[in-house]
Amino acid sequence: MALKIETERDPERLRQLALLLEKENEHLHRRLEELTRKLAEATGKDAIAELQLELKLLQEQIGQKNEALFGRSSEKRGRGDKSNGDGRPQSGHGPREQASLPEAEQLHLLDEPDRVCPKCGGDLEEMAGQYEESEEVDVVQRSFRIVRHKRQKYRCACGECVETALGPTKLIAGGRYSVDFAVEVVIAKYGDHLPLARQVRQMKRAGLVVDTQTLWDQLWALHQHLAPIGEAIHALVLSARVIEADETRWPLLGEPGQSKWHAWSVASREAISYRIEPSRSAQAARKVLGAYAGCVVADGYAAYGAVQEARERDGPTFELAHCWVHARRKYVEAERGHPIAAEMIEKIGRLYSVEAEVRDLPEPERHQQLAVLRRERSKPIVDEIYQWITTTPALPQSALGKAISYTQSLWPGLVRFLGNAEIPLDTNTAERGMRAVAVGRKNHYGSRSERGTRVAALFYSLIESAKLAGVEPAAYLTEATRRAIANPGTVTLPRDLASV
């Protein structure tokens, strides 16, 4: 996709790539003609089967060359596939209920000259209680204000005592900006992905003149108060019996090797924690996972396996389960050139259909019933999948061959869910959490300093954990900050406010 964007901006590069693609296609077509001739001359079954597979690989490569430059990038299948990859149908769009919005009523009346009957000229009278109603969503413009706090002074007639009323909770001693203002800046940047420079322009339009350094000072002050909560969330996640792990690039701007920095996430059912490290190495994975000894659900990235093997030598280790969504993606990519891949996609879809039957049940009933369903229904499907990947012919270099090889290499981790109902089929919770990081990276390009990486990791952890707990992030951050200012070091987790 990045290639297509760059070429759209550079017509000369597009022309050169088109010429290169044409030459490569000519070479592939010549090879295709040669193989077609050999196929016509072949007599043995083995030779015919081998030539057919190579022909299919060449056709696939030709399709990929055209798709790379002119096609659209997507993991989704055709319009006939209405699933989201987890067995649930996609929902349509229409008017949404807005139960949380305040309502206002506006009465519209006819002007006096219009209150005349066009037929007889008589006066039109109001029909009591009769209206034609409709609704629209309106906007109340955001505004800023200066609040002058007047702290009343008191004195005793003896002249020996003067007392002053307490003032508001201050984020920065002697500071000018409120806790609510700082939380607004945090949510805008790490929740809504608005860079500080863009926020400055928006605030100016609303009448507030401020600079990016001032906004950053508010972020850093909040970080100082809330950092202990970030550590507590990380410990909470690593206390779970099963966690999901994922990672994505997070540039450190202006530093050598900036592209090597990565945001790592670990997620449980209760919370999600982020760490931004200078690499995507096994060493970084080891630091993020710490002494965790449960089950890690991840994609096929080798760093997790390397940490697991090292821990087996040094002491207690963890189990490693793998993600079925990542496996499925390989077959979705292969399906265009190998329609038979649809069979695997259908089988994986059946695994998700089994899971969907108990999705809405409360714990621990869901896990109890899921254990039975996986033993009785999922296990036969898994056996079918194993039979399919061990008997379906495909060239190793083809997309289908690579998908089959990927599945086989991760097979022990892919089937681990059968023995533990707490293990999910995928890393969707961690991946959903990573979407916020990916959009933020796209909008403000990463961090400008290592201190900035710590701030970003903390606020992504707090905001995304609040969402998992069903708590409104801004309200959570405001309350957690006020408690931390009143009693430094106080840790307020999102689940602490979930029932409030």
Protein Blocks (a to p, Z undefined) as FASTA:
>chain_A
ZZmmmmmmmmklmmmmmmmmmmmmmmmmmmmmmmmmmmmmpmbfklmmmmmmmmmmmmmm
mmmmmmmmmmccdfbdcfklmcehnopacddddddddfkbccddddddddfklmccfkno
pacdddehiacddddddddddddddddddddddddfklpaccdddddddfbghiabdfkl
mmmmmmmmmmnopafklmmmmmmmnopacdfklmmmmmmmmmmmmmmmmmmmmmmmmmpm
bdcddddddddehiahklmpccdddddfkbccddddfbfcfklmmmmnmmafbdcdddfb
fklmmmmmmmmmnmccddddddfklmmmmmmmmmmmmmmlmmmmmmmmmmmmmmmmmmmp
ccfklmmmmmmmmmmmmmmmmmmmmmmmmmmgcdfkbmklmmmmmmmmmmmmmmmmmmom
klcfbfklmmmmmmmmmmmmmmnopafbfklmmmmmmmmmmmmmmmmnopafklmmmmmm
mmmmmmghiacdfklmmmZZ
